[in-house]
Amino acid sequence: MCVTIHARQRSPITPPSPSHTLSTQYTGVKYILAQLDYMQEEATDISYTPTYAIHNHKGRKVDEFFGVNPQKLDDHLWLHS
């Protein structure tokens, strides 16, 4: 499983922080931080930051959610792990 975190440089949180603590709990998950300030063309479908996209082992997106809520991130990781 892979979680892509879409965030802007001036985001209200430092995006890797919830992932960092959860990475010890969900060891099979890879985390990717995408800085949208440097990806204007690729970020056209992102409306809110941070946006979390969860992909299965084949690369297909299986879930997407947004917002600054560590419990919500934990719940989605638990659901898909």
mmCIF file of the N, C-alpha and C atoms, coordinates in Angstrom:
data_MODEL
# 
_entry.id   MODEL 
# 
loop_
_atom_site.group_PDB 
_atom_site.id 
_atom_site.type_symbol 
_atom_site.label_atom_id 
_atom_site.label_alt_id 
_atom_site.label_comp_id 
_atom_site.label_asym_id 
_atom_site.label_entity_id 
_atom_site.label_seq_id 
_atom_site.pdbx_PDB_ins_code 
_atom_site.Cartn_x 
_atom_site.Cartn_y 
_atom_site.Cartn_z 
_atom_site.occupancy 
_atom_site.B_iso_or_equiv 
_atom_site.pdbx_formal_charge 
_atom_site.auth_seq_id 
_atom_site.auth_comp_id 
_atom_site.auth_asym_id 
_atom_site.auth_atom_id 
_atom_site.pdbx_PDB_model_num 
ATOM 1   N N  . MET A 1 1  ? 0.842  -1.166 0.000   1.00 0.00 ? 1  MET A N  1 
ATOM 2   C CA . MET A 1 1  ? 0.000  0.000  0.000   1.00 0.00 ? 1  MET A CA 1 
ATOM 3   C C  . MET A 1 1  ? 0.892  1.236  0.000   1.00 0.00 ? 1  MET A C  1 
ATOM 4   N N  . CYS A 1 2  ? 0.416  2.267  -0.651  1.00 0.00 ? 2  CYS A N  1 
ATOM 5   C CA . CYS A 1 2  ? 1.158  3.527  -0.732  1.00 0.00 ? 2  CYS A CA 1 
ATOM 6   C C  . CYS A 1 2  ? 0.213  4.678  -0.432  1.00 0.00 ? 2  CYS A C  1 
ATOM 7   N N  . VAL A 1 3  ? 0.648  5.624  0.372   1.00 0.00 ? 3  VAL A N  1 
ATOM 8   C CA . VAL A 1 3  ? -0.134 6.814  0.680   1.00 0.00 ? 3  VAL A CA 1 
ATOM 9   C C  . VAL A 1 3  ? 0.596  8.019  0.110   1.00 0.00 ? 3  VAL A C  1 
ATOM 10  N N  . THR A 1 4  ? -0.074 8.739  -0.783  1.00 0.00 ? 4  THR A N  1 
ATOM 11  C CA . THR A 1 4  ? 0.487  9.965  -1.338  1.00 0.00 ? 4  THR A CA 1 
ATOM 12  C C  . THR A 1 4  ? -0.126 11.136 -0.590  1.00 0.00 ? 4  THR A C  1 
ATOM 13  N N  . ILE A 1 5  ? 0.723  12.007 -0.068  1.00 0.00 ? 5  ILE A N  1 
ATOM 14  C CA . ILE A 1 5  ? 0.270  13.172 0.674   1.00 0.00 ? 5  ILE A CA 1 
ATOM 15  C C  . ILE A 1 5  ? 0.506  14.390 -0.209  1.00 0.00 ? 5  ILE A C  1 
ATOM 16  N N  . HIS A 1 6  ? -0.585 15.009 -0.658  1.00 0.00 ? 6  HIS A N  1 
ATOM 17  C CA . HIS A 1 6  ? -0.493 16.213 -1.482  1.00 0.00 ? 6  HIS A CA 1 
ATOM 18  C C  . HIS A 1 6  ? -0.612 17.416 -0.554  1.00 0.00 ? 6  HIS A C  1 
ATOM 19  N N  . ALA A 1 7  ? 0.391  18.264 -0.534  1.00 0.00 ? 7  ALA A N  1 
ATOM 20  C CA . ALA A 1 7  ? 0.379  19.409 0.375   1.00 0.00 ? 7  ALA A CA 1 
ATOM 21  C C  . ALA A 1 7  ? 1.088  20.585 -0.270  1.00 0.00 ? 7  ALA A C  1 
ATOM 22  N N  . ARG A 1 8  ? 0.747  21.736 0.198   1.00 0.00 ? 8  ARG A N  1 
ATOM 23  C CA . ARG A 1 8  ? 1.430  22.950 -0.228  1.00 0.00 ? 8  ARG A CA 1 
ATOM 24  C C  . ARG A 1 8  ? 2.500  23.272 0.804   1.00 0.00 ? 8  ARG A C  1 
ATOM 25  N N  . GLN A 1 9  ? 3.482  24.029 0.383   1.00 0.00 ? 9  GLN A N  1 
ATOM 26  C CA . GLN A 1 9  ? 4.590  24.355 1.282   1.00 0.00 ? 9  GLN A CA 1 
ATOM 27  C C  . GLN A 1 9  ? 4.096  25.148 2.485   1.00 0.00 ? 9  GLN A C  1 
ATOM 28  N N  . ARG A 1 10 ? 3.083  25.946 2.303   1.00 0.00 ? 10 ARG A N  1 
ATOM 29  C CA . ARG A 1 10 ? 2.546  26.767 3.393   1.00 0.00 ? 10 ARG A CA 1 
ATOM 30  C C  . ARG A 1 10 ? 1.334  26.109 4.040   1.00 0.00 ? 10 ARG A C  1 
ATOM 31  N N  . SER A 1 11 ? 1.301  24.787 4.060   1.00 0.00 ? 11 SER A N  1 
ATOM 32  C CA . SER A 1 11 ? 0.196  24.045 4.655   1.00 0.00 ? 11 SER A CA 1 
ATOM 33  C C  . SER A 1 11 ? 0.159  24.276 6.164   1.00 0.00 ? 11 SER A C  1 
ATOM 34  N N  . PRO A 1 12 ? -1.038 24.214 6.785   1.00 0.00 ? 12 PRO A N  1 
ATOM 35  C CA . PRO A 1 12 ? -1.120 24.451 8.232   1.00 0.00 ? 12 PRO A CA 1 
ATOM 36  C C  . PRO A 1 12 ? -0.431 23.394 9.077   1.00 0.00 ? 12 PRO A C  1 
ATOM 37  N N  . ILE A 1 13 ? -0.094 22.252 8.505   1.00 0.00 ? 13 ILE A N  1 
ATOM 38  C CA . ILE A 1 13 ? 0.643  21.232 9.253   1.00 0.00 ? 13 ILE A CA 1 
ATOM 39  C C  . ILE A 1 13 ? 1.881  20.856 8.464   1.00 0.00 ? 13 ILE A C  1 
ATOM 40  N N  . THR A 1 14 ? 2.788  20.209 9.091   1.00 0.00 ? 14 THR A N  1 
ATOM 41  C CA . THR A 1 14 ? 3.906  19.607 8.386   1.00 0.00 ? 14 THR A CA 1 
ATOM 42  C C  . THR A 1 14 ? 3.440  18.213 8.003   1.00 0.00 ? 14 THR A C  1 
ATOM 43  N N  . PRO A 1 15 ? 3.136  17.963 6.734   1.00 0.00 ? 15 PRO A N  1 
ATOM 44  C CA . PRO A 1 15 ? 2.476  16.727 6.343   1.00 0.00 ? 15 PRO A CA 1 
ATOM 45  C C  . PRO A 1 15 ? 3.126  15.433 6.796   1.00 0.00 ? 15 PRO A C  1 
ATOM 46  N N  . PRO A 1 16 ? 4.452  15.293 6.830   1.00 0.00 ? 16 PRO A N  1 
ATOM 47  C CA . PRO A 1 16 ? 4.988  13.993 7.226   1.00 0.00 ? 16 PRO A CA 1 
ATOM 48  C C  . PRO A 1 16 ? 4.788  13.638 8.690   1.00 0.00 ? 16 PRO A C  1 
ATOM 49  N N  . SER A 1 17 ? 4.444  14.582 9.558   1.00 0.00 ? 17 SER A N  1 
ATOM 50  C CA . SER A 1 17 ? 4.381  14.277 10.985  1.00 0.00 ? 17 SER A CA 1 
ATOM 51  C C  . SER A 1 17 ? 3.387  13.185 11.344  1.00 0.00 ? 17 SER A C  1 
ATOM 52  N N  . PRO A 1 18 ? 2.111  13.200 10.860  1.00 0.00 ? 18 PRO A N  1 
ATOM 53  C CA . PRO A 1 18 ? 1.250  12.071 11.215  1.00 0.00 ? 18 PRO A CA 1 
ATOM 54  C C  . PRO A 1 18 ? 1.734  10.782 10.569  1.00 0.00 ? 18 PRO A C  1 
ATOM 55  N N  . SER A 1 19 ? 2.283  10.883 9.371   1.00 0.00 ? 19 SER A N  1 
ATOM 56  C CA . SER A 1 19 ? 2.775  9.689  8.691   1.00 0.00 ? 19 SER A CA 1 
ATOM 57  C C  . SER A 1 19 ? 3.975  9.112  9.414   1.00 0.00 ? 19 SER A C  1 
ATOM 58  N N  . HIS A 1 20 ? 4.812  9.982  9.944   1.00 0.00 ? 20 HIS A N  1 
ATOM 59  C CA . HIS A 1 20 ? 6.016  9.516  10.635  1.00 0.00 ? 20 HIS A CA 1 
ATOM 60  C C  . HIS A 1 20 ? 5.649  8.652  11.834  1.00 0.00 ? 20 HIS A C  1 
ATOM 61  N N  . THR A 1 21 ? 4.700  9.077  12.621  1.00 0.00 ? 21 THR A N  1 
ATOM 62  C CA . THR A 1 21 ? 4.317  8.283  13.786  1.00 0.00 ? 21 THR A CA 1 
ATOM 63  C C  . THR A 1 21 ? 3.564  7.024  13.374  1.00 0.00 ? 21 THR A C  1 
ATOM 64  N N  . LEU A 1 22 ? 2.778  7.097  12.297  1.00 0.00 ? 22 LEU A N  1 
ATOM 65  C CA . LEU A 1 22 ? 2.040  5.923  11.849  1.00 0.00 ? 22 LEU A CA 1 
ATOM 66  C C  . LEU A 1 22 ? 2.923  4.932  11.104  1.00 0.00 ? 22 LEU A C  1 
ATOM 67  N N  . SER A 1 23 ? 4.067  5.388  10.593  1.00 0.00 ? 23 SER A N  1 
ATOM 68  C CA . SER A 1 23 ? 4.932  4.481  9.843   1.00 0.00 ? 23 SER A CA 1 
ATOM 69  C C  . SER A 1 23 ? 5.498  3.378  10.731  1.00 0.00 ? 23 SER A C  1 
ATOM 70  N N  . THR A 1 24 ? 5.595  3.609  12.020  1.00 0.00 ? 24 THR A N  1 
ATOM 71  C CA . THR A 1 24 ? 6.051  2.555  12.922  1.00 0.00 ? 24 THR A CA 1 
ATOM 72  C C  . THR A 1 24 ? 4.930  1.560  13.201  1.00 0.00 ? 24 THR A C  1 
ATOM 73  N N  . GLN A 1 25 ? 3.684  2.010  13.105  1.00 0.00 ? 25 GLN A N  1 
ATOM 74  C CA . GLN A 1 25 ? 2.537  1.127  13.341  1.00 0.00 ? 25 GLN A CA 1 
ATOM 75  C C  . GLN A 1 25 ? 2.177  0.349  12.070  1.00 0.00 ? 25 GLN A C  1 
ATOM 76  N N  . TYR A 1 26 ? 2.209  1.014  10.918  1.00 0.00 ? 26 TYR A N  1 
ATOM 77  C CA . TYR A 1 26 ? 1.876  0.390  9.631   1.00 0.00 ? 26 TYR A CA 1 
ATOM 78  C C  . TYR A 1 26 ? 3.166  0.272  8.821   1.00 0.00 ? 26 TYR A C  1 
ATOM 79  N N  . THR A 1 27 ? 3.916  -0.776 9.073   1.00 0.00 ? 27 THR A N  1 
ATOM 80  C CA . THR A 1 27 ? 5.250  -0.897 8.490   1.00 0.00 ? 27 THR A CA 1 
ATOM 81  C C  . THR A 1 27 ? 5.234  -1.241 7.008   1.00 0.00 ? 27 THR A C  1 
ATOM 82  N N  . GLY A 1 28 ? 4.145  -1.781 6.493   1.00 0.00 ? 28 GLY A N  1 
ATOM 83  C CA . GLY A 1 28 ? 4.081  -2.145 5.082   1.00 0.00 ? 28 GLY A CA 1 
ATOM 84  C C  . GLY A 1 28 ? 3.630  -1.013 4.175   1.00 0.00 ? 28 GLY A C  1 
ATOM 85  N N  . VAL A 1 29 ? 3.478  0.167  4.708   1.00 0.00 ? 29 VAL A N  1 
ATOM 86  C CA . VAL A 1 29 ? 2.973  1.309  3.941   1.00 0.00 ? 29 VAL A CA 1 
ATOM 87  C C  . VAL A 1 29 ? 4.135  2.197  3.525   1.00 0.00 ? 29 VAL A C  1 
ATOM 88  N N  . LYS A 1 30 ? 4.116  2.633  2.271   1.00 0.00 ? 30 LYS A N  1 
ATOM 89  C CA . LYS A 1 30 ? 5.094  3.605  1.789   1.00 0.00 ? 30 LYS A CA 1 
ATOM 90  C C  . LYS A 1 30 ? 4.403  4.953  1.716   1.00 0.00 ? 30 LYS A C  1 
ATOM 91  N N  . TYR A 1 31 ? 5.106  5.996  2.137   1.00 0.00 ? 31 TYR A N  1 
ATOM 92  C CA . TYR A 1 31 ? 4.556  7.345  2.144   1.00 0.00 ? 31 TYR A CA 1 
ATOM 93  C C  . TYR A 1 31 ? 5.296  8.206  1.130   1.00 0.00 ? 31 TYR A C  1 
ATOM 94  N N  . ILE A 1 32 ? 4.549  8.942  0.340   1.00 0.00 ? 32 ILE A N  1 
ATOM 95  C CA . ILE A 1 32 ? 5.124  9.848  -0.651  1.00 0.00 ? 32 ILE A CA 1 
ATOM 96  C C  . ILE A 1 32 ? 4.559  11.231 -0.393  1.00 0.00 ? 32 ILE A C  1 
ATOM 97  N N  . LEU A 1 33 ? 5.428  12.217 -0.258  1.00 0.00 ? 33 LEU A N  1 
ATOM 98  C CA . LEU A 1 33 ? 5.001  13.604 -0.059  1.00 0.00 ? 33 LEU A CA 1 
ATOM 99  C C  . LEU A 1 33 ? 5.150  14.335 -1.380  1.00 0.00 ? 33 LEU A C  1 
ATOM 100 N N  . ALA A 1 34 ? 4.049  14.857 -1.897  1.00 0.00 ? 34 ALA A N  1 
ATOM 101 C CA . ALA A 1 34 ? 4.060  15.604 -3.159  1.00 0.00 ? 34 ALA A CA 1 
ATOM 102 C C  . ALA A 1 34 ? 3.838  17.083 -2.842  1.00 0.00 ? 34 ALA A C  1 
ATOM 103 N N  . GLN A 1 35 ? 4.849  17.897 -3.075  1.00 0.00 ? 35 GLN A N  1 
ATOM 104 C CA . GLN A 1 35 ? 4.750  19.349 -2.852  1.00 0.00 ? 35 GLN A CA 1 
ATOM 105 C C  . GLN A 1 35 ? 4.063  19.985 -4.052  1.00 0.00 ? 35 GLN A C  1 
ATOM 106 N N  . LEU A 1 36 ? 2.832  20.408 -3.887  1.00 0.00 ? 36 LEU A N  1 
ATOM 107 C CA . LEU A 1 36 ? 2.040  20.924 -4.994  1.00 0.00 ? 36 LEU A CA 1 
ATOM 108 C C  . LEU A 1 36 ? 2.539  22.258 -5.520  1.00 0.00 ? 36 LEU A C  1 
ATOM 109 N N  . ASP A 1 37 ? 3.310  22.981 -4.736  1.00 0.00 ? 37 ASP A N  1 
ATOM 110 C CA . ASP A 1 37 ? 3.838  24.260 -5.202  1.00 0.00 ? 37 ASP A CA 1 
ATOM 111 C C  . ASP A 1 37 ? 4.752  24.073 -6.408  1.00 0.00 ? 37 ASP A C  1 
ATOM 112 N N  . TYR A 1 38 ? 5.319  22.884 -6.552  1.00 0.00 ? 38 TYR A N  1 
ATOM 113 C CA . TYR A 1 38 ? 6.238  22.607 -7.640  1.00 0.00 ? 38 TYR A CA 1 
ATOM 114 C C  . TYR A 1 38 ? 5.620  21.721 -8.722  1.00 0.00 ? 38 TYR A C  1 
ATOM 115 N N  . MET A 1 39 ? 4.330  21.408 -8.596  1.00 0.00 ? 39 MET A N  1 
ATOM 116 C CA . MET A 1 39 ? 3.664  20.494 -9.524  1.00 0.00 ? 39 MET A CA 1 
ATOM 117 C C  . MET A 1 39 ? 2.346  21.090 -9.999  1.00 0.00 ? 39 MET A C  1 
ATOM 118 N N  . GLN A 1 40 ? 2.369  22.246 -10.606 1.00 0.00 ? 40 GLN A N  1 
ATOM 119 C CA . GLN A 1 40 ? 1.144  22.954 -10.975 1.00 0.00 ? 40 GLN A CA 1 
ATOM 120 C C  . GLN A 1 40 ? 0.266  22.147 -11.940 1.00 0.00 ? 40 GLN A C  1 
ATOM 121 N N  . GLU A 1 41 ? 0.842  21.576 -12.985 1.00 0.00 ? 41 GLU A N  1 
ATOM 122 C CA . GLU A 1 41 ? 0.054  20.837 -13.963 1.00 0.00 ? 41 GLU A CA 1 
ATOM 123 C C  . GLU A 1 41 ? -0.515 19.540 -13.400 1.00 0.00 ? 41 GLU A C  1 
ATOM 124 N N  . GLU A 1 42 ? 0.257  18.844 -12.588 1.00 0.00 ? 42 GLU A N  1 
ATOM 125 C CA . GLU A 1 42 ? -0.178 17.568 -12.039 1.00 0.00 ? 42 GLU A CA 1 
ATOM 126 C C  . GLU A 1 42 ? -1.200 17.742 -10.922 1.00 0.00 ? 42 GLU A C  1 
ATOM 127 N N  . ALA A 1 43 ? -1.287 18.928 -10.352 1.00 0.00 ? 43 ALA A N  1 
ATOM 128 C CA . ALA A 1 43 ? -2.141 19.157 -9.186  1.00 0.00 ? 43 ALA A CA 1 
ATOM 129 C C  . ALA A 1 43 ? -3.471 19.812 -9.532  1.00 0.00 ? 43 ALA A C  1 
ATOM 130 N N  . THR A 1 44 ? -3.895 19.743 -10.765 1.00 0.00 ? 44 THR A N  1 
ATOM 131 C CA . THR A 1 44 ? -5.129 20.418 -11.153 1.00 0.00 ? 44 THR A CA 1 
ATOM 132 C C  . THR A 1 44 ? -6.367 19.807 -10.515 1.00 0.00 ? 44 THR A C  1 
ATOM 133 N N  . ASP A 1 45 ? -6.346 18.530 -10.160 1.00 0.00 ? 45 ASP A N  1 
ATOM 134 C CA . ASP A 1 45 ? -7.520 17.896 -9.560  1.00 0.00 ? 45 ASP A CA 1 
ATOM 135 C C  . ASP A 1 45 ? -7.502 17.920 -8.029  1.00 0.00 ? 45 ASP A C  1 
ATOM 136 N N  . ILE A 1 46 ? -6.509 18.553 -7.425  1.00 0.00 ? 46 ILE A N  1 
ATOM 137 C CA . ILE A 1 46 ? -6.425 18.662 -5.965  1.00 0.00 ? 46 ILE A CA 1 
ATOM 138 C C  . ILE A 1 46 ? -7.045 19.986 -5.537  1.00 0.00 ? 46 ILE A C  1 
ATOM 139 N N  . SER A 1 47 ? -8.118 19.910 -4.740  1.00 0.00 ? 47 SER A N  1 
ATOM 140 C CA . SER A 1 47 ? -8.816 21.121 -4.302  1.00 0.00 ? 47 SER A CA 1 
ATOM 141 C C  . SER A 1 47 ? -8.432 21.549 -2.893  1.00 0.00 ? 47 SER A C  1 
ATOM 142 N N  . TYR A 1 48 ? -8.126 20.591 -2.044  1.00 0.00 ? 48 TYR A N  1 
ATOM 143 C CA . TYR A 1 48 ? -7.833 20.873 -0.640  1.00 0.00 ? 48 TYR A CA 1 
ATOM 144 C C  . TYR A 1 48 ? -6.471 20.291 -0.276  1.00 0.00 ? 48 TYR A C  1 
ATOM 145 N N  . THR A 1 49 ? -5.799 20.951 0.659   1.00 0.00 ? 49 THR A N  1 
ATOM 146 C CA . THR A 1 49 ? -4.544 20.402 1.155   1.00 0.00 ? 49 THR A CA 1 
ATOM 147 C C  . THR A 1 49 ? -4.591 20.350 2.673   1.00 0.00 ? 49 THR A C  1 
ATOM 148 N N  . PRO A 1 50 ? -4.043 19.328 3.262   1.00 0.00 ? 50 PRO A N  1 
ATOM 149 C CA . PRO A 1 50 ? -3.446 18.171 2.611   1.00 0.00 ? 50 PRO A CA 1 
ATOM 150 C C  . PRO A 1 50 ? -4.517 17.209 2.105   1.00 0.00 ? 50 PRO A C  1 
ATOM 151 N N  . THR A 1 51 ? -4.236 16.556 0.992   1.00 0.00 ? 51 THR A N  1 
ATOM 152 C CA . THR A 1 51 ? -5.071 15.500 0.428   1.00 0.00 ? 51 THR A CA 1 
ATOM 153 C C  . THR A 1 51 ? -4.277 14.207 0.499   1.00 0.00 ? 51 THR A C  1 
ATOM 154 N N  . TYR A 1 52 ? -4.908 13.172 0.995   1.00 0.00 ? 52 TYR A N  1 
ATOM 155 C CA . TYR A 1 52 ? -4.273 11.860 1.128   1.00 0.00 ? 52 TYR A CA 1 
ATOM 156 C C  . TYR A 1 52 ? -4.894 10.916 0.107   1.00 0.00 ? 52 TYR A C  1 
ATOM 157 N N  . ALA A 1 53 ? -4.088 10.263 -0.688  1.00 0.00 ? 53 ALA A N  1 
ATOM 158 C CA . ALA A 1 53 ? -4.548 9.267  -1.649  1.00 0.00 ? 53 ALA A CA 1 
ATOM 159 C C  . ALA A 1 53 ? -3.913 7.934  -1.286  1.00 0.00 ? 53 ALA A C  1 
ATOM 160 N N  . ILE A 1 54 ? -4.739 6.917  -1.147  1.00 0.00 ? 54 ILE A N  1 
ATOM 161 C CA . ILE A 1 54 ? -4.257 5.587  -0.797  1.00 0.00 ? 54 ILE A CA 1 
ATOM 162 C C  . ILE A 1 54 ? -4.347 4.713  -2.043  1.00 0.00 ? 54 ILE A C  1 
ATOM 163 N N  . HIS A 1 55 ? -3.222 4.077  -2.375  1.00 0.00 ? 55 HIS A N  1 
ATOM 164 C CA . HIS A 1 55 ? -3.128 3.220  -3.559  1.00 0.00 ? 55 HIS A CA 1 
ATOM 165 C C  . HIS A 1 55 ? -2.844 1.794  -3.117  1.00 0.00 ? 55 HIS A C  1 
ATOM 166 N N  . ASN A 1 56 ? -3.428 0.830  -3.838  1.00 0.00 ? 56 ASN A N  1 
ATOM 167 C CA . ASN A 1 56 ? -3.144 -0.563 -3.509  1.00 0.00 ? 56 ASN A CA 1 
ATOM 168 C C  . ASN A 1 56 ? -1.801 -0.976 -4.113  1.00 0.00 ? 56 ASN A C  1 
ATOM 169 N N  . HIS A 1 57 ? -1.431 -2.232 -3.954  1.00 0.00 ? 57 HIS A N  1 
ATOM 170 C CA . HIS A 1 57 ? -0.117 -2.704 -4.409  1.00 0.00 ? 57 HIS A CA 1 
ATOM 171 C C  . HIS A 1 57 ? 0.028  -2.675 -5.929  1.00 0.00 ? 57 HIS A C  1 
ATOM 172 N N  . LYS A 1 58 ? -1.076 -2.569 -6.664  1.00 0.00 ? 58 LYS A N  1 
ATOM 173 C CA . LYS A 1 58 ? -1.016 -2.484 -8.128  1.00 0.00 ? 58 LYS A CA 1 
ATOM 174 C C  . LYS A 1 58 ? -0.982 -1.039 -8.623  1.00 0.00 ? 58 LYS A C  1 
ATOM 175 N N  . GLY A 1 59 ? -1.050 -0.082 -7.696  1.00 0.00 ? 59 GLY A N  1 
ATOM 176 C CA . GLY A 1 59 ? -0.999 1.324  -8.067  1.00 0.00 ? 59 GLY A CA 1 
ATOM 177 C C  . GLY A 1 59 ? -2.350 1.973  -8.290  1.00 0.00 ? 59 GLY A C  1 
ATOM 178 N N  . ARG A 1 60 ? -3.433 1.237  -8.112  1.00 0.00 ? 60 ARG A N  1 
ATOM 179 C CA . ARG A 1 60 ? -4.773 1.785  -8.297  1.00 0.00 ? 60 ARG A CA 1 
ATOM 180 C C  . ARG A 1 60 ? -5.213 2.548  -7.051  1.00 0.00 ? 60 ARG A C  1 
ATOM 181 N N  . LYS A 1 61 ? -5.758 3.759  -7.238  1.00 0.00 ? 61 LYS A N  1 
ATOM 182 C CA . LYS A 1 61 ? -6.233 4.541  -6.100  1.00 0.00 ? 61 LYS A CA 1 
ATOM 183 C C  . LYS A 1 61 ? -7.495 3.897  -5.542  1.00 0.00 ? 61 LYS A C  1 
ATOM 184 N N  . VAL A 1 62 ? -7.475 3.580  -4.251  1.00 0.00 ? 62 VAL A N  1 
ATOM 185 C CA . VAL A 1 62 ? -8.608 2.926  -3.607  1.00 0.00 ? 62 VAL A CA 1 
ATOM 186 C C  . VAL A 1 62 ? -9.318 3.832  -2.613  1.00 0.00 ? 62 VAL A C  1 
ATOM 187 N N  . ASP A 1 63 ? -8.685 4.942  -2.258  1.00 0.00 ? 63 ASP A N  1 
ATOM 188 C CA . ASP A 1 63 ? -9.298 5.855  -1.298  1.00 0.00 ? 63 ASP A CA 1 
ATOM 189 C C  . ASP A 1 63 ? -8.640 7.219  -1.418  1.00 0.00 ? 63 ASP A C  1 
ATOM 190 N N  . GLU A 1 64 ? -9.399 8.254  -1.068  1.00 0.00 ? 64 GLU A N  1 
ATOM 191 C CA . GLU A 1 64 ? -8.864 9.606  -1.056  1.00 0.00 ? 64 GLU A CA 1 
ATOM 192 C C  . GLU A 1 64 ? -9.653 10.417 -0.038  1.00 0.00 ? 64 GLU A C  1 
ATOM 193 N N  . PHE A 1 65 ? -8.960 11.202 0.749   1.00 0.00 ? 65 PHE A N  1 
ATOM 194 C CA . PHE A 1 65 ? -9.609 12.070 1.725   1.00 0.00 ? 65 PHE A CA 1 
ATOM 195 C C  . PHE A 1 65 ? -8.705 13.253 1.980   1.00 0.00 ? 65 PHE A C  1 
ATOM 196 N N  . PHE A 1 66 ? -9.221 14.255 2.644   1.00 0.00 ? 66 PHE A N  1 
ATOM 197 C CA . PHE A 1 66 ? -8.444 15.466 2.883   1.00 0.00 ? 66 PHE A CA 1 
ATOM 198 C C  . PHE A 1 66 ? -8.704 15.987 4.285   1.00 0.00 ? 66 PHE A C  1 
ATOM 199 N N  . GLY A 1 67 ? -7.825 16.869 4.719   1.00 0.00 ? 67 GLY A N  1 
ATOM 200 C CA . GLY A 1 67 ? -8.001 17.514 6.012   1.00 0.00 ? 67 GLY A CA 1 
ATOM 201 C C  . GLY A 1 67 ? -6.896 17.177 6.992   1.00 0.00 ? 67 GLY A C  1 
ATOM 202 N N  . VAL A 1 68 ? -6.831 18.003 8.028   1.00 0.00 ? 68 VAL A N  1 
ATOM 203 C CA . VAL A 1 68 ? -5.811 17.859 9.064   1.00 0.00 ? 68 VAL A CA 1 
ATOM 204 C C  . VAL A 1 68 ? -6.445 17.123 10.236  1.00 0.00 ? 68 VAL A C  1 
ATOM 205 N N  . ASN A 1 69 ? -6.453 15.794 10.144  1.00 0.00 ? 69 ASN A N  1 
ATOM 206 C CA . ASN A 1 69 ? -7.059 14.979 11.185  1.00 0.00 ? 69 ASN A CA 1 
ATOM 207 C C  . ASN A 1 69 ? -6.279 13.667 11.304  1.00 0.00 ? 69 ASN A C  1 
ATOM 208 N N  . PRO A 1 70 ? -5.338 13.594 12.239  1.00 0.00 ? 70 PRO A N  1 
ATOM 209 C CA . PRO A 1 70 ? -4.520 12.379 12.384  1.00 0.00 ? 70 PRO A CA 1 
ATOM 210 C C  . PRO A 1 70 ? -5.347 11.119 12.646  1.00 0.00 ? 70 PRO A C  1 
ATOM 211 N N  . GLN A 1 71 ? -6.455 11.235 13.375  1.00 0.00 ? 71 GLN A N  1 
ATOM 212 C CA . GLN A 1 71 ? -7.296 10.064 13.644  1.00 0.00 ? 71 GLN A CA 1 
ATOM 213 C C  . GLN A 1 71 ? -7.935 9.543  12.354  1.00 0.00 ? 71 GLN A C  1 
ATOM 214 N N  . LYS A 1 72 ? -8.347 10.456 11.483  1.00 0.00 ? 72 LYS A N  1 
ATOM 215 C CA . LYS A 1 72 ? -8.935 10.063 10.202  1.00 0.00 ? 72 LYS A CA 1 
ATOM 216 C C  . LYS A 1 72 ? -7.906 9.318  9.349   1.00 0.00 ? 72 LYS A C  1 
ATOM 217 N N  . LEU A 1 73 ? -6.673 9.807  9.333   1.00 0.00 ? 73 LEU A N  1 
ATOM 218 C CA . LEU A 1 73 ? -5.603 9.131  8.609   1.00 0.00 ? 73 LEU A CA 1 
ATOM 219 C C  . LEU A 1 73 ? -5.369 7.735  9.179   1.00 0.00 ? 73 LEU A C  1 
ATOM 220 N N  . ASP A 1 74 ? -5.317 7.624  10.473  1.00 0.00 ? 74 ASP A N  1 
ATOM 221 C CA . ASP A 1 74 ? -5.133 6.329  11.128  1.00 0.00 ? 74 ASP A CA 1 
ATOM 222 C C  . ASP A 1 74 ? -6.272 5.378  10.772  1.00 0.00 ? 74 ASP A C  1 
ATOM 223 N N  . ASP A 1 75 ? -7.511 5.867  10.783  1.00 0.00 ? 75 ASP A N  1 
ATOM 224 C CA . ASP A 1 75 ? -8.667 5.034  10.449  1.00 0.00 ? 75 ASP A CA 1 
ATOM 225 C C  . ASP A 1 75 ? -8.598 4.514  9.017   1.00 0.00 ? 75 ASP A C  1 
ATOM 226 N N  . HIS A 1 76 ? -8.226 5.369  8.083   1.00 0.00 ? 76 HIS A N  1 
ATOM 227 C CA . HIS A 1 76 ? -8.146 4.956  6.682   1.00 0.00 ? 76 HIS A CA 1 
ATOM 228 C C  . HIS A 1 76 ? -6.995 3.958  6.464   1.00 0.00 ? 76 HIS A C  1 
ATOM 229 N N  . LEU A 1 77 ? -5.876 4.170  7.125   1.00 0.00 ? 77 LEU A N  1 
ATOM 230 C CA . LEU A 1 77 ? -4.768 3.220  7.021   1.00 0.00 ? 77 LEU A CA 1 
ATOM 231 C C  . LEU A 1 77 ? -5.156 1.869  7.598   1.00 0.00 ? 77 LEU A C  1 
ATOM 232 N N  . TRP A 1 78 ? -5.841 1.882  8.724   1.00 0.00 ? 78 TRP A N  1 
ATOM 233 C CA . TRP A 1 78 ? -6.290 0.627  9.335   1.00 0.00 ? 78 TRP A CA 1 
ATOM 234 C C  . TRP A 1 78 ? -7.256 -0.100 8.407   1.00 0.00 ? 78 TRP A C  1 
ATOM 235 N N  . LEU A 1 79 ? -8.153 0.647  7.771   1.00 0.00 ? 79 LEU A N  1 
ATOM 236 C CA . LEU A 1 79 ? -9.163 0.059  6.896   1.00 0.00 ? 79 LEU A CA 1 
ATOM 237 C C  . LEU A 1 79 ? -8.526 -0.642 5.690   1.00 0.00 ? 79 LEU A C  1 
ATOM 238 N N  . HIS A 1 80 ? -7.476 -0.065 5.147   1.00 0.00 ? 80 HIS A N  1 
ATOM 239 C CA . HIS A 1 80 ? -6.878 -0.592 3.927   1.00 0.00 ? 80 HIS A CA 1 
ATOM 240 C C  . HIS A 1 80 ? -5.648 -1.465 4.157   1.00 0.00 ? 80 HIS A C  1 
ATOM 241 N N  . SER A 1 81 ? -5.252 -1.656 5.412   1.00 0.00 ? 81 SER A N  1 
ATOM 242 C CA . SER A 1 81 ? -4.062 -2.492 5.644   1.00 0.00 ? 81 SER A CA 1 
ATOM 243 C C  . SER A 1 81 ? -4.443 -3.927 5.900   1.00 0.00 ? 81 SER A C  1 
# 
